[in-house]
Amino acid sequence: MNLFKKCIAIALISSFSTAFAATEGTDYVVLEQPVKDAQGTVIKVFSYDCPFCYKYAKAVDKTVMGKLPEMSFSPFHLKTKGKYGIQGSTLFAVALLKDEEAGLKPLDPKSNFHKIEMALYKAYHDKKQRWEDGKNPEAFLKTGLDAVGWDRAQFEKDSQNPKVKAMIERWEQSYPIAKIQGVPAYVVNGKYLLMTKNITSIDGMVANIKELSSK
């Protein structure tokens, strides 16, 4: 290979290797208050009443995580958003705990989390249900409970589990994260917040997560 061709080859290799280089301030920001004990995870801060969270849940989350077998997906529900944020967080926390005990991952279609998430999204965004705008928490809870066939009394008992309460308390860390750019908010290793407005492709998102996870 002559010198000219060698230089072209090096340039092409260099441009390819940096094509998906994550840029701080554009592709991600470093959180001032990192989420503790989140190494090897992709956290998604979301709310049942967020239309973009719904869109990402339908078209992005499972595809992205399918390309990241070494990472785990950790949903953090934002209880400060939506008329039934607190009830939503309780439903999701109980679901995730039951799924963990059953060996089911959050994005598994068979998981309680996935079934409740989709039921609430469809009711709120597709059917425009509002459950009397905060005046009928029983109706809101029933939507989630019916999706998994849970008994109301048993759910109340499960919601008192210290592990459920600890999970909801852990999710408190999501509030300052959501204030930065809204939701959904994706955090890699508890430290790097992806700038969703600059995500242009699945592969680009995957590449950025891979790069940030190795930092």
Number of C-alpha atoms within 10 A of each C-alpha: 7 6 8 8 10 11 12 11 13 11 12 11 12 11 12 11 10 9 11 16 15 19 10 13 11 13 20 22 16 15 15 10 11 17 20 11 9 16 14 15 20 24 24 23 23 26 27 27 21 17 17 15 20 21 13 14 20 12 11 16 16 17 16 17 17 13 14 16 9 11 18 17 20 18 21 25 26 26 22 14 18 17 19 22 18 16 17 25 23 23 24 24 25 24 27 23 19 17 19 13 9 10 10 17 18 23 20 13 13 13 21 27 28 21 20 23 22 18 18 23 22 15 18 18 15 10 10 10 14 18 18 11 12 14 12 13 16 12 14 23 20 14 15 25 20 14 17 17 10 13 11 14 9 9 16 13 9 19 17 12 12 10 14 22 16 11 18 21 10 13 19 15 17 22 17 13 21 18 10 13 14 15 21 26 22 26 29 29 24 21 22 24 28 26 20 17 9 12 15 9 10 14 14 18 21 19 19 19 26 17 14 19 20 9 9
